[in-house]
Structures are given as structure tokens and as C-alpha cells.
């Protein structure tokens, strides 16, 4: 039997209101926030837009063209709200720790994190774990 406040999201079960936060739950919420951030539509500055009408594409124009990669649909408003809540948690950390935790949530490889922060892998792993604890 499902508990009150529990939602089904994809193949995972989520709780809307969690009483006992663990490191794993926080990491999962930050990972989901990074995924939602990747699914948001790209931002286009209004100053760089043009007033020309969009070009009419015919079948002959598409022959030989590379296919565009498939994108996931934009996230729901509830997912964006959860993302904003999780991004607010990063304010509680020191600036460098928050950047490291976010880089790890954004699936940045350890090697790139070590190069960006100028630290070794063991140190980055330790700081990443203590930053999210």
C-alpha cells in the first residue's frame, strides 16, 4: 500500500513531503534538478532574434541533411518547482563546495572537476561527499 504523499514519477517512487532526509535523497533531488535544467528549452536573447519570416523547408531541401538529435519534452511545472527548491539548497554551502556538488550532479566527470578546481580526485570525491552531507 502506498503512503500518503507518495507519487509515482517515471519508474521511481518519490515522496512529495519527506520527513527523514538522507544524503541519497538530496543527491537524487540534485541529479533530477540537473536533468530538468538540461531539458529546459535553450534561452535566446531577444536582441539576437530577427524579424525575418521562417524559411519554408521542402522535401528536396531535407535530402542529405543530417538529422537533428531527438530531445525530451520540456519538464513539467512541478519538476521545475522541485528543481528551484533543490537549487536553493546549494546556497547553504560555501561557493566552491556548491560549484563542486552541482558539477557532480550535472554529471561532469571527476577528471574535469579536478582540473577545474585544481585538486586531486580523492580530495574532490571527499569534498563532493561532505558538501552534500
Buried (B, 14 or more C-beta within 10 A) or exposed (E): EEEEEBEEEEEEEBBEEEEEEEEEEBBBBBBBBBBBBEBEEEEEEEEEEEEEEEEEEEEEEEEEEEEEEEEEEEBEEEBBEBBEEBBEBBEEBEEEBBBBBBBBBBEBEBEEBBEEBEBEEEEBBEBBEEBBE
